[in-house]
Amino acid sequence: MQVDLYQTLKSINVTDDQAKLVVASIEEYIDNMVGDATKPLQEKIDGLQRSLETHMKTQTWVISIIGFTIVALTAIGTLVSILRH
């Protein structure tokens, strides 16, 4: 609750309930305005997060394929070396 606003309202003889209602209404308005103002930024962050997750999955597959290829080529090289002797 905005203490200064509440105290100011009380100083001009606004009832407790009315002062609390005014403060609550202003706080709700501010919350809505901040939410509306930050919505595009949140959407952009969400999009970047999805993009990052996609890139991470792709990188994981690429690294796995490279690792598998190295293991397979090493195994083939070892097998060829054994068969030559």
N, CA, C and O atoms as CSV, one atom per row, in Angstrom:
chain,resi,resn,atom,element,x,y,z
A,1,MET,N,N,0.844,-1.176,0.000
A,1,MET,CA,C,0.000,0.000,0.000
A,1,MET,C,C,0.892,1.242,0.000
A,1,MET,O,O,1.918,1.279,0.679
A,2,GLN,N,N,0.501,2.234,-0.749
A,2,GLN,CA,C,1.235,3.492,-0.800
A,2,GLN,C,C,0.925,4.295,0.466
A,2,GLN,O,O,-0.118,4.941,0.571
A,3,VAL,N,N,1.839,4.241,1.407
A,3,VAL,CA,C,1.615,4.852,2.721
A,3,VAL,C,C,1.400,6.353,2.610
A,3,VAL,O,O,0.499,6.895,3.250
A,4,ASP,N,N,2.220,7.042,1.800
A,4,ASP,CA,C,2.079,8.496,1.678
A,4,ASP,C,C,0.711,8.878,1.139
A,4,ASP,O,O,0.060,9.780,1.666
A,5,LEU,N,N,0.279,8.198,0.099
A,5,LEU,CA,C,-1.030,8.496,-0.479
A,5,LEU,C,C,-2.137,8.209,0.532
A,5,LEU,O,O,-3.072,8.995,0.685
A,6,TYR,N,N,-2.022,7.089,1.208
A,6,TYR,CA,C,-3.019,6.718,2.212
A,6,TYR,C,C,-3.092,7.783,3.306
A,6,TYR,O,O,-4.178,8.214,3.694
A,7,GLN,N,N,-1.929,8.199,3.797
A,7,GLN,CA,C,-1.895,9.205,4.858
A,7,GLN,C,C,-2.440,10.548,4.374
A,7,GLN,O,O,-3.118,11.248,5.126
A,8,THR,N,N,-2.153,10.906,3.141
A,8,THR,CA,C,-2.683,12.153,2.581
A,8,THR,C,C,-4.200,12.099,2.491
A,8,THR,O,O,-4.883,13.060,2.845
A,9,LEU,N,N,-4.718,10.986,2.022
A,9,LEU,CA,C,-6.174,10.843,1.944
A,9,LEU,C,C,-6.798,10.913,3.335
A,9,LEU,O,O,-7.842,11.539,3.523
A,10,LYS,N,N,-6.166,10.281,4.287
A,10,LYS,CA,C,-6.676,10.316,5.662
A,10,LYS,C,C,-6.648,11.736,6.225
A,10,LYS,O,O,-7.530,12.122,6.992
A,11,SER,N,N,-5.615,12.522,5.836
A,11,SER,CA,C,-5.499,13.886,6.358
A,11,SER,C,C,-6.605,14.806,5.849
A,11,SER,O,O,-6.868,15.848,6.450
A,12,ILE,N,N,-7.251,14.432,4.754
A,12,ILE,CA,C,-8.366,15.251,4.243
A,12,ILE,C,C,-9.707,14.594,4.569
A,12,ILE,O,O,-10.719,14.817,3.906
A,13,ASN,N,N,-9.666,13.775,5.622
A,13,ASN,CA,C,-10.875,13.166,6.194
A,13,ASN,C,C,-11.572,12.166,5.269
A,13,ASN,O,O,-12.798,12.058,5.270
A,14,VAL,N,N,-10.786,11.444,4.490
A,14,VAL,CA,C,-11.337,10.329,3.705
A,14,VAL,C,C,-11.377,9.127,4.648
A,14,VAL,O,O,-10.443,8.907,5.418
A,15,THR,N,N,-12.454,8.355,4.585
A,15,THR,CA,C,-12.572,7.209,5.489
A,15,THR,C,C,-11.501,6.170,5.190
A,15,THR,O,O,-10.907,6.153,4.112
A,16,ASP,N,N,-11.272,5.306,6.172
A,16,ASP,CA,C,-10.296,4.224,6.015
A,16,ASP,C,C,-10.597,3.384,4.778
A,16,ASP,O,O,-9.715,3.145,3.953
A,17,ASP,N,N,-11.833,2.941,4.653
A,17,ASP,CA,C,-12.220,2.080,3.532
A,17,ASP,C,C,-12.046,2.787,2.195
A,17,ASP,O,O,-11.573,2.193,1.226
A,18,GLN,N,N,-12.432,4.061,2.148
A,18,GLN,CA,C,-12.289,4.813,0.892
A,18,GLN,C,C,-10.812,5.002,0.538
A,18,GLN,O,O,-10.424,4.855,-0.621
A,19,ALA,N,N,-10.005,5.321,1.523
A,19,ALA,CA,C,-8.572,5.525,1.278
A,19,ALA,C,C,-7.933,4.228,0.788
A,19,ALA,O,O,-7.139,4.237,-0.153
A,20,LYS,N,N,-8.280,3.114,1.429
A,20,LYS,CA,C,-7.737,1.821,1.007
A,20,LYS,C,C,-8.183,1.484,-0.408
A,20,LYS,O,O,-7.400,0.953,-1.196
A,21,LEU,N,N,-9.432,1.788,-0.737
A,21,LEU,CA,C,-9.959,1.515,-2.082
A,21,LEU,C,C,-9.222,2.345,-3.131
A,21,LEU,O,O,-8.869,1.834,-4.194
A,22,VAL,N,N,-8.990,3.625,-2.833
A,22,VAL,CA,C,-8.276,4.492,-3.777
A,22,VAL,C,C,-6.857,3.966,-4.004
A,22,VAL,O,O,-6.404,3.856,-5.143
A,23,VAL,N,N,-6.166,3.644,-2.921
A,23,VAL,CA,C,-4.789,3.151,-3.028
A,23,VAL,C,C,-4.763,1.832,-3.793
A,23,VAL,O,O,-3.919,1.644,-4.669
A,24,ALA,N,N,-5.675,0.916,-3.474
A,24,ALA,CA,C,-5.726,-0.377,-4.173
A,24,ALA,C,C,-6.010,-0.179,-5.661
A,24,ALA,O,O,-5.421,-0.859,-6.501
A,25,SER,N,N,-6.908,0.746,-5.989
A,25,SER,CA,C,-7.228,1.015,-7.397
A,25,SER,C,C,-6.020,1.564,-8.142
A,25,SER,O,O,-5.757,1.165,-9.277
A,26,ILE,N,N,-5.292,2.464,-7.520
A,26,ILE,CA,C,-4.105,3.035,-8.161
A,26,ILE,C,C,-3.028,1.964,-8.326
A,26,ILE,O,O,-2.380,1.892,-9.370
A,27,GLU,N,N,-2.836,1.134,-7.301
A,27,GLU,CA,C,-1.848,0.055,-7.410
A,27,GLU,C,C,-2.208,-0.915,-8.533
A,27,GLU,O,O,-1.336,-1.354,-9.283
A,28,GLU,N,N,-3.485,-1.245,-8.646
A,28,GLU,CA,C,-3.930,-2.146,-9.720
A,28,GLU,C,C,-3.693,-1.502,-11.089
A,28,GLU,O,O,-3.254,-2.168,-12.027
A,29,TYR,N,N,-3.986,-0.213,-11.194
A,29,TYR,CA,C,-3.769,0.511,-12.445
A,29,TYR,C,C,-2.285,0.488,-12.825
A,29,TYR,O,O,-1.933,0.236,-13.977
A,30,ILE,N,N,-1.426,0.755,-11.845
A,30,ILE,CA,C,0.022,0.751,-12.101
A,30,ILE,C,C,0.472,-0.646,-12.535
A,30,ILE,O,O,1.236,-0.779,-13.491
A,31,ASP,N,N,0.007,-1.682,-11.841
A,31,ASP,CA,C,0.364,-3.055,-12.221
A,31,ASP,C,C,-0.054,-3.364,-13.650
A,31,ASP,O,O,0.703,-3.972,-14.405
A,32,ASN,N,N,-1.263,-2.943,-14.021
A,32,ASN,CA,C,-1.749,-3.184,-15.388
A,32,ASN,C,C,-0.915,-2.428,-16.411
A,32,ASN,O,O,-0.588,-2.968,-17.468
A,33,MET,N,N,-0.571,-1.188,-16.107
A,33,MET,CA,C,0.222,-0.381,-17.042
A,33,MET,C,C,1.627,-0.968,-17.210
A,33,MET,O,O,2.150,-1.031,-18.323
A,34,VAL,N,N,2.226,-1.391,-16.111
A,34,VAL,CA,C,3.560,-1.992,-16.191
A,34,VAL,C,C,3.479,-3.293,-16.989
A,34,VAL,O,O,4.336,-3.567,-17.829
A,35,GLY,N,N,2.441,-4.093,-16.721
A,35,GLY,CA,C,2.262,-5.345,-17.461
A,35,GLY,C,C,2.102,-5.103,-18.951
A,35,GLY,O,O,2.697,-5.805,-19.769
A,36,ASP,N,N,1.291,-4.101,-19.304
A,36,ASP,CA,C,1.094,-3.767,-20.722
A,36,ASP,C,C,2.387,-3.254,-21.351
A,36,ASP,O,O,2.698,-3.572,-22.499
A,37,ALA,N,N,3.135,-2.459,-20.587
A,37,ALA,CA,C,4.366,-1.871,-21.121
A,37,ALA,C,C,5.452,-2.928,-21.329
A,37,ALA,O,O,6.258,-2.817,-22.253
A,38,THR,N,N,5.476,-3.938,-20.483
A,38,THR,CA,C,6.535,-4.944,-20.580
A,38,THR,C,C,6.135,-6.162,-21.405
A,38,THR,O,O,6.960,-7.044,-21.644
A,39,LYS,N,N,4.885,-6.221,-21.839
A,39,LYS,CA,C,4.418,-7.374,-22.610
A,39,LYS,C,C,5.234,-7.607,-23.880
A,39,LYS,O,O,5.630,-8.746,-24.131
A,40,PRO,N,N,5.506,-6.576,-24.699
A,40,PRO,CA,C,6.324,-6.812,-25.899
A,40,PRO,C,C,7.724,-7.336,-25.569
A,40,PRO,O,O,8.269,-8.173,-26.288
A,41,LEU,N,N,8.292,-6.835,-24.480
A,41,LEU,CA,C,9.621,-7.315,-24.080
A,41,LEU,C,C,9.561,-8.775,-23.651
A,41,LEU,O,O,10.448,-9.561,-23.982
A,42,GLN,N,N,8.508,-9.139,-22.909
A,42,GLN,CA,C,8.363,-10.523,-22.472
A,42,GLN,C,C,8.184,-11.443,-23.670
A,42,GLN,O,O,8.743,-12.539,-23.703
A,43,GLU,N,N,7.403,-11.002,-24.655
A,43,GLU,CA,C,7.213,-11.801,-25.865
A,43,GLU,C,C,8.534,-11.981,-26.613
A,43,GLU,O,O,8.816,-13.059,-27.136
A,44,LYS,N,N,9.336,-10.926,-26.661
A,44,LYS,CA,C,10.638,-11.009,-27.323
A,44,LYS,C,C,11.555,-11.978,-26.569
A,44,LYS,O,O,12.245,-12.790,-27.187
A,45,ILE,N,N,11.561,-11.892,-25.254
A,45,ILE,CA,C,12.366,-12.806,-24.433
A,45,ILE,C,C,11.919,-14.244,-24.657
A,45,ILE,O,O,12.751,-15.139,-24.806
A,46,ASP,N,N,10.598,-14.470,-24.682
A,46,ASP,CA,C,10.081,-15.826,-24.911
A,46,ASP,C,C,10.519,-16.359,-26.272
A,46,ASP,O,O,10.894,-17.526,-26.394
A,47,GLY,N,N,10.472,-15.497,-27.302
A,47,GLY,CA,C,10.906,-15.901,-28.638
A,47,GLY,C,C,12.389,-16.238,-28.677
A,47,GLY,O,O,12.794,-17.214,-29.307
A,48,LEU,N,N,13.195,-15.429,-28.003
A,48,LEU,CA,C,14.630,-15.696,-27.942
A,48,LEU,C,C,14.922,-16.991,-27.194
A,48,LEU,O,O,15.827,-17.743,-27.557
A,49,GLN,N,N,14.148,-17.238,-26.151
A,49,GLN,CA,C,14.346,-18.469,-25.386
A,49,GLN,C,C,14.003,-19.697,-26.237
A,49,GLN,O,O,14.726,-20.693,-26.209
A,50,ARG,N,N,12.901,-19.627,-26.993
A,50,ARG,CA,C,12.546,-20.740,-27.881
A,50,ARG,C,C,13.622,-20.949,-28.937
A,50,ARG,O,O,13.982,-22.086,-29.245
A,51,SER,N,N,14.133,-19.863,-29.488
A,51,SER,CA,C,15.181,-19.950,-30.499
A,51,SER,C,C,16.449,-20.576,-29.915
A,51,SER,O,O,17.080,-21.424,-30.547
A,52,LEU,N,N,16.809,-20.158,-28.728
A,52,LEU,CA,C,17.990,-20.710,-28.067
A,52,LEU,C,C,17.824,-22.206,-27.809
A,52,LEU,O,O,18.754,-22.984,-28.019
A,53,GLU,N,N,16.634,-22.605,-27.353
A,53,GLU,CA,C,16.379,-24.025,-27.104
A,53,GLU,C,C,16.508,-24.839,-28.395
A,53,GLU,O,O,17.061,-25.938,-28.384
A,54,THR,N,N,15.999,-24.299,-29.500
A,54,THR,CA,C,16.101,-24.975,-30.793
A,54,THR,C,C,17.562,-25.113,-31.210
A,54,THR,O,O,17.992,-26.176,-31.657
A,55,HIS,N,N,18.318,-24.030,-31.059
A,55,HIS,CA,C,19.741,-24.081,-31.423
A,55,HIS,C,C,20.518,-25.065,-30.546
A,55,HIS,O,O,21.413,-25.758,-31.027
A,56,MET,N,N,20.177,-25.122,-29.279
A,56,MET,CA,C,20.857,-26.055,-28.372
A,56,MET,C,C,20.567,-27.503,-28.775
A,56,MET,O,O,21.461,-28.349,-28.742
A,57,LYS,N,N,19.321,-27.786,-29.153
A,57,LYS,CA,C,18.981,-29.146,-29.592
A,57,LYS,C,C,19.746,-29.493,-30.863
A,57,LYS,O,O,20.249,-30.607,-31.008
A,58,THR,N,N,19.832,-28.534,-31.784
A,58,THR,CA,C,20.573,-28.760,-33.026
A,58,THR,C,C,22.045,-29.011,-32.729
A,58,THR,O,O,22.638,-29.936,-33.284
A,59,GLN,N,N,22.634,-28.209,-31.869
A,59,GLN,CA,C,24.049,-28.378,-31.509
A,59,GLN,C,C,24.286,-29.741,-30.866
A,59,GLN,O,O,25.297,-30.391,-31.134
A,60,THR,N,N,23.355,-30.171,-30.019
A,60,THR,CA,C,23.490,-31.485,-29.376
A,60,THR,C,C,23.531,-32.587,-30.423
A,60,THR,O,O,24.353,-33.498,-30.333
A,61,TRP,N,N,22.646,-32.510,-31.422
A,61,TRP,CA,C,22.641,-33.516,-32.492
A,61,TRP,C,C,23.935,-33.478,-33.293
A,61,TRP,O,O,24.499,-34.525,-33.611
A,62,VAL,N,N,24.407,-32.283,-33.620
A,62,VAL,CA,C,25.638,-32.144,-34.411
A,62,VAL,C,C,26.818,-32.738,-33.649
A,62,VAL,O,O,27.608,-33.494,-34.213
A,63,ILE,N,N,26.936,-32.400,-32.382
A,63,ILE,CA,C,28.038,-32.935,-31.570
A,63,ILE,C,C,27.926,-34.454,-31.453
A,63,ILE,O,O,28.937,-35.153,-31.505
A,64,SER,N,N,26.712,-34.966,-31.297
A,64,SER,CA,C,26.526,-36.420,-31.212
A,64,SER,C,C,26.939,-37.108,-32.507
A,64,SER,O,O,27.584,-38.156,-32.477
A,65,ILE,N,N,26.572,-36.528,-33.630
A,65,ILE,CA,C,26.928,-37.113,-34.931
A,65,ILE,C,C,28.446,-37.081,-35.132
A,65,ILE,O,O,29.036,-38.049,-35.612
A,66,ILE,N,N,29.067,-35.968,-34.763
A,66,ILE,CA,C,30.525,-35.878,-34.889
A,66,ILE,C,C,31.192,-36.928,-34.004
A,66,ILE,O,O,32.122,-37.609,-34.438
A,67,GLY,N,N,30.720,-37.057,-32.772
A,67,GLY,CA,C,31.282,-38.056,-31.862
A,67,GLY,C,C,31.110,-39.464,-32.393
A,67,GLY,O,O,32.047,-40.262,-32.352
A,68,PHE,N,N,29.927,-39.780,-32.891
A,68,PHE,CA,C,29.678,-41.102,-33.460
A,68,PHE,C,C,30.589,-41.352,-34.654
A,68,PHE,O,O,31.126,-42.449,-34.806
A,69,THR,N,N,30.768,-40.339,-35.505
A,69,THR,CA,C,31.628,-40.478,-36.684
A,69,THR,C,C,33.074,-40.748,-36.272
A,69,THR,O,O,33.736,-41.602,-36.861
A,70,ILE,N,N,33.559,-40.037,-35.278
A,70,ILE,CA,C,34.933,-40.255,-34.801
A,70,ILE,C,C,35.099,-41.676,-34.271
A,70,ILE,O,O,36.081,-42.352,-34.578
A,71,VAL,N,N,34.128,-42.120,-33.473
A,71,VAL,CA,C,34.200,-43.479,-32.929
A,71,VAL,C,C,34.156,-44.507,-34.053
A,71,VAL,O,O,34.929,-45.465,-34.048
A,72,ALA,N,N,33.261,-44.315,-35.013
A,72,ALA,CA,C,33.135,-45.257,-36.125
A,72,ALA,C,C,34.411,-45.292,-36.959
A,72,ALA,O,O,34.882,-46.373,-37.314
A,73,LEU,N,N,34.975,-44.135,-37.277
A,73,LEU,CA,C,36.206,-44.097,-38.071
A,73,LEU,C,C,37.384,-44.705,-37.309
A,73,LEU,O,O,38.234,-45.375,-37.897
A,74,THR,N,N,37.426,-44.469,-36.014
A,74,THR,CA,C,38.486,-45.083,-35.202
A,74,THR,C,C,38.342,-46.597,-35.206
A,74,THR,O,O,39.329,-47.320,-35.344
A,75,ALA,N,N,37.117,-47.074,-35.056
A,75,ALA,CA,C,36.881,-48.524,-35.068
A,75,ALA,C,C,37.241,-49.124,-36.421
A,75,ALA,O,O,37.847,-50.193,-36.482
A,76,ILE,N,N,36.877,-48.451,-37.493
A,76,ILE,CA,C,37.206,-48.947,-38.837
A,76,ILE,C,C,38.723,-48.947,-39.037
A,76,ILE,O,O,39.279,-49.902,-39.578
A,77,GLY,N,N,39.383,-47.887,-38.604
A,77,GLY,CA,C,40.841,-47.813,-38.719
A,77,GLY,C,C,41.518,-48.913,-37.930
A,77,GLY,O,O,42.476,-49.524,-38.403
A,78,THR,N,N,41.028,-49.166,-36.738
A,78,THR,CA,C,41.594,-50.240,-35.913
A,78,THR,C,C,41.363,-51.585,-36.568
A,78,THR,O,O,42.267,-52.421,-36.591
A,79,LEU,N,N,40.173,-51.813,-37.101
A,79,LEU,CA,C,39.848,-53.075,-37.769
A,79,LEU,C,C,40.729,-53.276,-38.997
A,79,LEU,O,O,41.239,-54.375,-39.218
A,80,VAL,N,N,40.913,-52.234,-39.794
A,80,VAL,CA,C,41.772,-52.330,-40.972
A,80,VAL,C,C,43.215,-52.616,-40.540
A,80,VAL,O,O,43.894,-53.427,-41.170
A,81,SER,N,N,43.678,-51.979,-39.504
A,81,SER,CA,C,45.029,-52.193,-39.013
A,81,SER,C,C,45.228,-53.626,-38.543
A,81,SER,O,O,46.275,-54.224,-38.791
A,82,ILE,N,N,44.223,-54.181,-37.862
A,82,ILE,CA,C,44.292,-55.558,-37.393
A,82,ILE,C,C,44.291,-56.528,-38.563
A,82,ILE,O,O,45.043,-57.502,-38.547
A,83,LEU,N,N,43.486,-56.296,-39.555
A,83,LEU,CA,C,43.378,-57.179,-40.698
A,83,LEU,C,C,44.628,-57.150,-41.575
A,83,LEU,O,O,44.903,-58.141,-42.251
A,84,ARG,N,N,45.379,-56.082,-41.594
A,84,ARG,CA,C,46.604,-55.970,-42.383
A,84,ARG,C,C,47.718,-56.813,-41.789
A,84,ARG,O,O,48.591,-57.284,-42.518
A,85,HIS,N,N,47.702,-57.003,-40.518
A,85,HIS,CA,C,48.806,-57.730,-39.878
A,85,HIS,C,C,48.478,-59.164,-39.864
A,85,HIS,O,O,49.266,-59.972,-39.372
